[in-house]
Amino acid sequence: MESADVVIAGAGIIGLSLALDLAAHGLRVTVLERARAMAEASWAAAGMLAANDPENPFQLRELSQRSAHEYPAWLAQIEQLSGRKVPFRTQTTLQAFAYGEAPAQTALTAPELRRLVPDLIAGNLTFIRLDERSLDPRDLCAALPLAAKAAGVKLIENASVISISPEENQVTVQTPATPIVAAHFINCAGAWAPSPALGRFSPANPAVTPCKGQMTTVRLKDQQNLLIVLRTPGFYVVPRGDGRVTIGATVEDCGFDKTVQPQAIARLLQSAARLWPPIAHAEVFESWAGLRPASADLLPLLGQMGHPRCWIATGHFRNGILLAPGTASVLSQLVRGTVPEIDLTPFDPARFGSGNTRPLDRLVPRSSDKPATAAL
Ligand SMILES: Cc1cc2nc3c(=O)[nH]c(=O)nc-3n(C[C@H](O)[C@H](O)[C@H](O)COP(=O)(O)OP(=O)(O)OC[C@H]3O[C@@H](n4cnc5c(N)ncnc54)[C@H](O)[C@@H]3O)c2cc1C
């Protein structure tokens, strides 16, 4: 029988960043991935490191700030281990508010806005400027699995966790091949985390559901370029710095469906083109959908899951790219038996009790399935 110090289910950004941190602390880590690494929500994301998004729950502030602060060193570590570049694609975000809702002292004037984004049509939105960065998640998809492997992580793809059996001193993790005995098991299966295969725990399986997001990327024409992320209450526009611009995203409660609907993409494009007209002439070259892991209160679940040797890190909803390095450090501290540097009480996996709450009923969308064209 194989053995490891830690077995992680799920090779998305959360599972792999945690594996990397644990391996860097000398632990033997195996990551089991049902399909391909970094091919679900972590592949589908826009890549904004939106630590200052006014729609974020206030309980996320400390973890967000910590994660944003850790990002440069974390990317440097990944680049060094993988030999692949993961550059920040933008350094600045313009955050829009409906008229009258922006903090008055920081609202940009019309000339200031024109200087930053010459073709912007603000309509009745007001904007503030944030020093917030973004990256292209596809760069991370290429680099992070290589970095984890270079750090000594054993990454096994096409290997679903079939069941887990926690005992007093170990957890036996059943895979399609051989069982693995580990000191700890961590469920990082994103929207699939509540699967009974990943443990039946008391008081309940984690209250997480998939939240579909559709997005599209266009290529700008005629040397047009955009260097700043534009984020409105209804949609966002994220440039990649090379003429590509990603526009997102819908927020939909429809199970594990990942169908791309042309009408939803058309609505996103129309809204974005009203705000920044060069998008109207751009060529669409890719549209897709991904499944955000959403908990009942839209906060992550970080901590022990019903047994002293079983842990969970999921529910990062629309901020999993931002929160990955911070989550990896604090959960690694917990699993290694040290006190985490930030208070994880708001993220206690046991906070949902019966676990029957329907997560998306309380959703306050960054975007919805109908982008807010009326605001523009
Ligand atoms: C459209 C969209 C836009 C987004 N934009 C942003 C953004 O701009 N900024 C940001 O910070 N976040 C963004 N997010 C959110 C972010 O993508 C997610 O929060 C994050 O990727 C979640 O990572 P994860 O590792 O938990 O889940 P995933 O990446 O989904 O990984 C979970 C993995 O677990 C595997 N798995 C499932 N069951 C099993 C099993 N039984 N055994 C083994 N493996 C299993 C799955 O195959 C999958 O690979 C966006 C998400 C979407 C969909």
The ligand as an SDF file (V2000), in Angstrom:
LIG
                    3D

 53 58  0  0  0  0  0  0  0  0999 V2000
  -16.2460   32.5120  -14.9510 C   0  0  0  0  0  0  0  0  0  0  0  0
  -15.3820   32.5830  -13.7170 C   0  0  0  0  0  0  0  0  0  0  0  0
  -14.6320   33.7290  -13.4640 C   0  0  0  0  0  0  0  0  0  0  0  0
  -13.8280   33.8060  -12.3270 C   0  0  0  0  0  0  0  0  0  0  0  0
  -13.0370   34.9000  -12.1390 N   0  0  0  0  0  0  0  0  0  0  0  0
  -12.2270   34.9740  -11.0520 C   0  0  0  0  0  0  0  0  0  0  0  0
  -11.3600   36.0790  -10.8710 C   0  0  0  0  0  0  0  0  0  0  0  0
  -11.2970   36.9940  -11.7010 O   0  0  0  0  0  0  0  0  0  0  0  0
  -10.5780   36.1200   -9.7510 N   0  0  0  0  0  0  0  0  0  0  0  0
  -10.6060   35.1220   -8.8150 C   0  0  0  0  0  0  0  0  0  0  0  0
   -9.8910   35.2360   -7.8210 O   0  0  0  0  0  0  0  0  0  0  0  0
  -11.4090   34.0390   -8.9790 N   0  0  0  0  0  0  0  0  0  0  0  0
  -12.2170   33.9460  -10.0620 C   0  0  0  0  0  0  0  0  0  0  0  0
  -13.0470   32.8720  -10.2300 N   0  0  0  0  0  0  0  0  0  0  0  0
  -13.1490   31.8880   -9.1490 C   0  0  0  0  0  0  0  0  0  0  0  0
  -12.0340   30.8670   -9.1830 C   0  0  0  0  0  0  0  0  0  0  0  0
  -11.8810   30.3920  -10.4910 O   0  0  0  0  0  0  0  0  0  0  0  0
  -12.3930   29.7080   -8.2360 C   0  0  0  0  0  0  0  0  0  0  0  0
  -12.7410   30.1990   -6.9610 O   0  0  0  0  0  0  0  0  0  0  0  0
  -11.1960   28.7730   -8.0720 C   0  0  0  0  0  0  0  0  0  0  0  0
  -10.6990   28.3910   -9.3270 O   0  0  0  0  0  0  0  0  0  0  0  0
  -11.5940   27.5350   -7.2810 C   0  0  0  0  0  0  0  0  0  0  0  0
  -10.4810   26.6800   -7.2840 O   0  0  0  0  0  0  0  0  0  0  0  0
  -10.5920   25.2000   -6.7570 P   0  0  0  0  0  0  0  0  0  0  0  0
   -9.2440   24.6150   -6.8400 O   0  0  0  0  0  0  0  0  0  0  0  0
  -11.3090   25.2020   -5.4450 O   0  0  0  0  0  0  0  0  0  0  0  0
  -11.6200   24.4900   -7.7690 O   0  0  0  0  0  0  0  0  0  0  0  0
  -11.3710   23.8470   -9.2200 P   0  0  0  0  0  0  0  0  0  0  0  0
  -10.4170   24.6400  -10.0160 O   0  0  0  0  0  0  0  0  0  0  0  0
  -12.7230   23.6010   -9.8000 O   0  0  0  0  0  0  0  0  0  0  0  0
  -10.6570   22.4750   -8.8960 O   0  0  0  0  0  0  0  0  0  0  0  0
  -11.3220   21.4070   -8.2510 C   0  0  0  0  0  0  0  0  0  0  0  0
  -10.7340   20.1180   -8.8130 C   0  0  0  0  0  0  0  0  0  0  0  0
  -11.2100   18.9950   -8.0610 O   0  0  0  0  0  0  0  0  0  0  0  0
  -11.3280   17.9030   -8.9570 C   0  0  0  0  0  0  0  0  0  0  0  0
  -12.1650   16.8550   -8.3470 N   0  0  0  0  0  0  0  0  0  0  0  0
  -13.5070   16.8560   -8.1570 C   0  0  0  0  0  0  0  0  0  0  0  0
  -13.9030   15.7080   -7.5650 N   0  0  0  0  0  0  0  0  0  0  0  0
  -12.7880   14.9620   -7.3660 C   0  0  0  0  0  0  0  0  0  0  0  0
  -12.5450   13.6700   -6.8070 C   0  0  0  0  0  0  0  0  0  0  0  0
  -13.5300   12.9040   -6.3110 N   0  0  0  0  0  0  0  0  0  0  0  0
  -11.2710   13.2100   -6.7810 N   0  0  0  0  0  0  0  0  0  0  0  0
  -10.2460   13.9560   -7.2820 C   0  0  0  0  0  0  0  0  0  0  0  0
  -10.4270   15.1870   -7.8320 N   0  0  0  0  0  0  0  0  0  0  0  0
  -11.6780   15.6880   -7.8610 C   0  0  0  0  0  0  0  0  0  0  0  0
  -11.9380   18.5520  -10.1960 C   0  0  0  0  0  0  0  0  0  0  0  0
  -11.7570   17.7490  -11.3490 O   0  0  0  0  0  0  0  0  0  0  0  0
  -11.1580   19.8640  -10.2580 C   0  0  0  0  0  0  0  0  0  0  0  0
   -9.9980   19.7630  -11.0720 O   0  0  0  0  0  0  0  0  0  0  0  0
  -13.8170   32.7350  -11.3890 C   0  0  0  0  0  0  0  0  0  0  0  0
  -14.5430   31.5780  -11.6630 C   0  0  0  0  0  0  0  0  0  0  0  0
  -15.3080   31.4900  -12.8220 C   0  0  0  0  0  0  0  0  0  0  0  0
  -16.0500   30.2190  -13.1110 C   0  0  0  0  0  0  0  0  0  0  0  0
  1  2  1  0
  2  3  1  0
  2 52  2  0
  3  4  2  0
  4  5  1  0
  4 50  1  0
  5  6  2  0
  6  7  1  0
  6 13  1  0
  7  8  2  0
  7  9  1  0
  9 10  1  0
 10 11  2  0
 10 12  1  0
 12 13  2  0
 13 14  1  0
 14 15  1  0
 14 50  1  0
 15 16  1  0
 16 17  1  0
 16 18  1  0
 18 19  1  0
 18 20  1  0
 20 21  1  0
 20 22  1  0
 22 23  1  0
 23 24  1  0
 24 25  2  0
 24 26  1  0
 24 27  1  0
 27 28  1  0
 28 29  2  0
 28 30  1  0
 28 31  1  0
 31 32  1  0
 32 33  1  0
 33 34  1  0
 33 48  1  0
 34 35  1  0
 35 36  1  0
 35 46  1  0
 36 37  1  0
 36 45  1  0
 37 38  2  0
 38 39  1  0
 39 40  1  0
 39 45  2  0
 40 41  1  0
 40 42  2  0
 42 43  1  0
 43 44  2  0
 44 45  1  0
 46 47  1  0
 46 48  1  0
 48 49  1  0
 50 51  2  0
 51 52  1  0
 52 53  1  0
M  END
$$$$
